[in-house]
Amino acid sequence: MRRMMVLLVICTMALSGCTPQRTGKEGTSMEKSSYTQISQETAREMMLRDDGHVIVDVRRQDEYDEGHIPGAVLIPNESIGKDRPRELADLNQIILVYCRSGNRSKQAAQKLFDMGYANVYEFGGISTWTGEIVREESGQAETPEQLRARIGDLAYEVTRNAATERTFTGEYDAFFEKGLYVDIVSGEPLFTSEDKYNSGCGWPAFTRPVSEGAVVERMDTSHGMIRTEVRSSGADSHLGHVFHDGPVQSGGLRYCINSAALRFIPYDELEREGYGQYRELFEE
């Protein structure tokens, strides 16, 4: 009778969801095949333990600087590839992963698990976090030397010093694949392939930015000319100039942009790179 009662209790726990839940593909065996998804309350409890855990923020640098969970290290989702991040030296350490809304954190957590990290826990996005959030101190921001090393000499000179790449040499001049163009410095979305056209000017040309607040315009009187400079609103990167000789049916503007100031995200990789919310811009 006692044995039957024990079995009844175990069955009741399983049916009520009291057994540990692990994220994995349908039909998998008892062997763990993916990271573990936990609630933010559970994550806060785990953060209080002295167990060598690491909190990983997988957003972009600009998002991290705007506010992050205390003690979190920045490892952007798009930077996680085949090589193990140097910040995560121990395959058995507890890793707590979050992003902005919970999309990129799931992608990053799975990639880390697939690399061999055994204790990966994903707890959603900072947008619903009710615990403490701190801003990155200005003194800890990326140095010019670090930025140059990350994006390259040409991109650095263009975005920071308003240089201009030579005509018809840019990677995206004669490039018309479907996708999103983001600021190479910060990763903020700037333009889409839906608004790109062949102007013949020697630089990538767009009829409009991805959103009204994506770029800012300033008067530029350099080189003996009066032009309208275009800069990214987030990272203040120099992008190029805007002219009033674009397609009339599309508003008449030509955003003449340096390829070196951009990074292209293919349409099929928007979700993986953390830009899934922009897929709707390509839907008819």
C-alpha positions as CSV (number, residue, x, y, z in Angstrom):
1,M,0.0,0.0,0.0
2,R,2.8,2.4,0.9
3,R,4.6,1.7,-2.3
4,M,1.4,2.5,-4.3
5,M,1.1,5.8,-2.4
6,V,4.7,6.8,-3.4
7,L,4.1,5.9,-7.0
8,L,0.9,8.0,-6.9
9,V,2.7,11.0,-5.5
10,I,5.4,10.8,-8.2
11,C,2.8,10.6,-11.0
12,T,0.9,13.5,-9.5
13,M,4.1,15.7,-9.5
14,A,4.8,14.8,-13.1
15,L,1.3,15.7,-14.2
16,S,1.2,19.0,-12.3
17,G,4.5,20.2,-13.8
18,C,6.6,19.9,-10.6
19,T,9.3,18.0,-12.3
20,P,12.3,20.1,-13.8
21,Q,11.5,21.5,-17.2
22,R,14.2,21.6,-19.9
23,T,13.9,23.3,-23.3
24,G,14.4,20.8,-26.1
25,K,13.0,19.4,-29.3
26,E,9.8,17.5,-29.3
27,G,10.3,13.7,-28.8
28,T,13.7,13.9,-27.2
29,S,14.8,11.4,-24.6
30,M,15.6,12.0,-21.0
31,E,19.1,13.0,-21.9
32,K,19.5,16.8,-21.8
33,S,19.7,18.1,-25.3
34,S,19.4,21.9,-24.8
35,Y,19.8,24.7,-22.3
36,T,17.4,25.2,-19.3
37,Q,14.8,27.9,-19.4
38,I,14.1,29.4,-16.0
39,S,11.9,32.2,-14.6
40,Q,13.4,35.6,-13.7
41,E,12.6,34.9,-10.1
42,T,14.6,31.8,-10.2
43,A,17.4,33.6,-11.9
44,R,17.5,36.2,-9.1
45,E,17.8,33.5,-6.5
46,M,20.6,31.8,-8.4
47,M,22.5,35.2,-8.6
48,L,22.6,35.3,-4.8
49,R,24.6,32.1,-4.6
50,D,28.3,32.0,-4.4
51,D,28.7,29.3,-7.0
52,G,31.0,30.9,-9.6
53,H,28.1,31.7,-11.9
54,V,28.4,34.1,-14.8
55,I,25.6,36.4,-16.0
56,V,25.8,36.9,-19.7
57,D,24.1,39.8,-21.6
58,V,23.9,38.9,-25.3
59,R,22.6,42.3,-26.6
60,R,24.6,44.9,-28.5
61,Q,27.2,47.2,-26.9
62,D,24.9,50.2,-27.1
63,E,22.0,48.4,-25.4
64,Y,24.3,47.1,-22.7
65,D,25.6,50.6,-22.0
66,E,22.1,51.9,-21.6
67,G,21.5,49.6,-18.7
68,H,22.4,46.0,-17.7
69,I,22.1,43.6,-14.8
70,P,24.9,44.2,-12.2
71,G,27.9,42.0,-12.8
72,A,26.7,40.9,-16.3
73,V,29.4,40.5,-19.0
74,L,28.7,41.5,-22.5
75,I,28.9,38.7,-25.1
76,P,26.7,39.8,-28.1
77,N,24.7,37.0,-29.7
78,E,26.1,37.7,-33.1
79,S,29.6,37.2,-31.8
80,I,29.0,33.7,-30.6
81,G,30.2,31.3,-33.3
82,K,32.2,28.2,-33.2
83,D,34.9,29.3,-30.8
84,R,34.2,29.4,-27.1
85,P,34.1,33.0,-25.6
86,R,37.2,33.8,-23.7
87,E,35.0,35.1,-20.8
88,L,33.6,31.6,-20.3
89,A,36.6,29.5,-19.5
90,D,34.9,26.7,-17.6
91,L,32.5,24.3,-19.5
92,N,30.9,23.4,-16.2
93,Q,30.3,26.8,-14.8
94,I,26.7,28.1,-14.4
95,I,25.8,30.5,-17.1
96,L,22.7,32.8,-16.8
97,V,21.8,34.3,-20.2
98,Y,19.5,37.2,-21.0
99,C,18.8,39.8,-23.7
100,R,16.3,42.5,-24.3
101,S,13.1,40.6,-24.9
102,G,14.1,36.9,-24.7
103,N,14.7,36.1,-28.4
104,R,18.5,36.5,-28.7
105,S,19.0,35.0,-25.3
106,K,17.4,31.7,-26.5
107,Q,19.5,31.7,-29.6
108,A,22.7,32.4,-27.6
109,A,21.9,29.9,-24.9
110,Q,21.5,27.1,-27.5
111,K,24.7,28.0,-29.2
112,L,26.6,27.9,-25.9
113,F,25.0,24.6,-25.0
114,D,26.0,23.2,-28.4
115,M,29.6,24.3,-27.7
116,G,29.7,22.1,-24.7
117,Y,28.7,24.3,-21.8
118,A,26.8,22.0,-19.5
119,N,24.9,24.5,-17.3
120,V,23.3,27.1,-19.4
121,Y,20.2,28.8,-18.1
122,E,18.1,31.3,-20.1
123,F,15.8,33.7,-18.3
124,G,14.3,36.1,-20.9
125,G,14.8,39.8,-21.4
126,I,15.8,42.8,-19.3
127,S,12.6,44.6,-20.5
128,T,10.7,42.7,-17.8
129,W,13.4,42.6,-15.2
130,T,12.3,44.0,-11.9
131,G,15.7,43.8,-10.2
132,E,18.5,46.3,-10.2
133,I,19.8,47.7,-13.4
134,V,23.0,49.7,-13.8
135,R,24.4,51.9,-16.5
136,E,27.9,51.4,-17.9
137,E,30.3,54.1,-16.6
138,S,31.6,56.4,-19.3
139,G,35.1,55.6,-18.3
140,Q,34.6,51.9,-19.3
141,A,33.3,52.7,-22.8
142,E,35.2,51.3,-25.8
143,T,38.3,53.2,-26.5
144,P,39.1,54.6,-30.0
145,E,41.9,52.0,-30.3
146,Q,39.5,49.2,-29.4
147,L,36.9,50.5,-31.9
148,R,39.5,50.7,-34.7
149,A,40.6,47.2,-34.0
150,R,37.0,45.9,-34.0
151,I,35.7,47.6,-37.2
152,G,38.9,48.2,-39.2
153,D,40.8,51.3,-40.4
154,L,38.5,52.3,-43.2
155,A,35.3,52.0,-41.3
156,Y,36.9,53.9,-38.4
157,E,38.0,56.8,-40.6
158,V,34.6,57.0,-42.2
159,T,32.4,56.7,-39.1
160,R,34.6,58.7,-36.7
161,N,36.5,61.2,-39.0
162,A,33.9,61.6,-41.8
163,A,36.2,60.1,-44.5
164,T,34.8,58.9,-47.8
165,E,35.5,55.6,-49.5
166,R,36.6,55.7,-53.1
167,T,33.7,55.5,-55.6
168,F,32.7,52.0,-56.9
169,T,34.9,50.3,-54.3
170,G,32.5,49.7,-51.5
171,E,31.2,46.3,-50.7
172,Y,27.5,47.2,-51.0
173,D,27.6,49.6,-54.0
174,A,26.5,46.9,-56.6
175,F,25.0,44.7,-53.9
176,F,21.2,44.1,-53.8
177,E,20.5,41.1,-51.6
178,K,17.5,41.1,-49.4
179,G,18.2,42.2,-45.8
180,L,18.9,44.9,-43.3
181,Y,21.8,47.4,-43.1
182,V,23.0,48.4,-39.6
183,D,25.6,50.8,-38.2
184,I,28.9,48.9,-38.2
185,V,29.8,50.7,-34.9
186,S,26.7,50.0,-32.8
187,G,24.5,47.6,-34.8
188,E,21.5,49.9,-34.8
189,P,19.3,49.4,-37.9
190,L,19.6,52.1,-40.6
191,F,18.4,51.0,-44.0
192,T,16.8,48.1,-45.8
193,S,17.3,46.5,-49.2
194,E,13.6,47.4,-49.9
195,D,14.7,51.1,-50.2
196,K,18.0,50.5,-52.0
197,Y,18.4,51.3,-55.7
198,N,21.1,51.6,-58.3
199,S,21.8,55.3,-58.6
200,G,25.1,55.0,-60.5
201,C,26.8,57.4,-58.1
202,G,29.4,54.8,-56.9
203,W,28.1,54.4,-53.4
204,P,25.1,52.5,-51.9
205,A,22.0,54.6,-52.4
206,F,18.7,54.5,-50.4
207,T,15.5,56.4,-50.8
208,R,14.9,56.6,-47.0
209,P,16.1,55.2,-43.7
210,V,14.5,52.3,-41.9
211,S,12.7,54.7,-39.5
212,E,12.4,58.4,-39.0
213,G,14.6,58.5,-36.0
214,A,17.4,56.2,-37.3
215,V,19.5,59.0,-38.7
216,V,20.1,62.7,-38.1
217,E,21.0,65.3,-40.6
218,R,23.5,68.2,-40.3
219,M,24.7,71.0,-42.5
220,D,28.2,70.1,-43.9
221,T,30.3,73.0,-45.4
222,S,33.5,71.0,-45.8
223,H,35.5,70.9,-49.1
224,G,34.0,74.2,-50.3
225,M,30.5,72.7,-50.6
226,I,27.2,72.9,-48.8
227,R,25.7,69.5,-48.3
228,T,23.5,67.6,-45.8
229,E,25.5,65.1,-43.8
230,V,23.8,61.9,-42.5
231,R,24.8,60.4,-39.2
232,S,23.4,57.5,-37.1
233,S,21.3,58.8,-34.3
234,G,22.6,56.2,-31.7
235,A,26.4,56.0,-32.2
236,D,26.7,59.4,-34.1
237,S,28.5,57.6,-36.9
238,H,29.2,59.5,-40.1
239,L,27.3,57.6,-42.8
240,G,27.3,59.9,-45.9
241,H,25.1,62.6,-47.3
242,V,21.5,63.0,-48.6
243,F,20.6,64.7,-51.9
244,H,17.4,65.7,-53.6
245,D,18.0,63.9,-56.8
246,G,16.5,60.5,-56.0
247,P,13.5,58.7,-57.5
248,V,10.6,61.1,-57.6
249,Q,8.1,58.2,-57.0
250,S,9.9,57.3,-53.8
251,G,10.1,60.8,-52.3
252,G,13.0,62.3,-54.4
253,L,15.8,61.7,-51.9
254,R,19.1,59.9,-52.4
255,Y,20.8,58.8,-49.2
256,C,24.4,58.3,-50.5
257,I,26.0,56.1,-47.9
258,N,29.5,54.7,-47.4
259,S,29.6,50.9,-47.5
260,A,32.3,51.0,-44.8
261,A,29.8,52.5,-42.3
262,L,27.4,49.6,-42.8
263,R,27.1,45.9,-41.9
264,F,24.6,43.8,-43.8
265,I,22.2,41.3,-42.1
266,P,20.7,38.9,-44.7
267,Y,17.0,38.5,-44.4
268,D,17.2,34.8,-43.5
269,E,19.6,35.6,-40.6
270,L,17.5,38.4,-39.0
271,E,16.2,36.1,-36.3
272,R,19.5,34.6,-35.5
273,E,21.2,38.0,-35.4
274,G,18.6,39.5,-33.0
275,Y,16.7,41.6,-35.6
276,G,13.6,39.4,-36.0
277,Q,11.2,42.3,-35.4
278,Y,12.4,43.8,-38.7
279,R,11.2,40.9,-40.8
280,E,7.8,42.5,-41.2
281,L,9.4,45.3,-43.2
282,F,10.0,42.8,-46.0
283,E,6.5,41.3,-46.1
284,E,4.2,42.4,-48.8
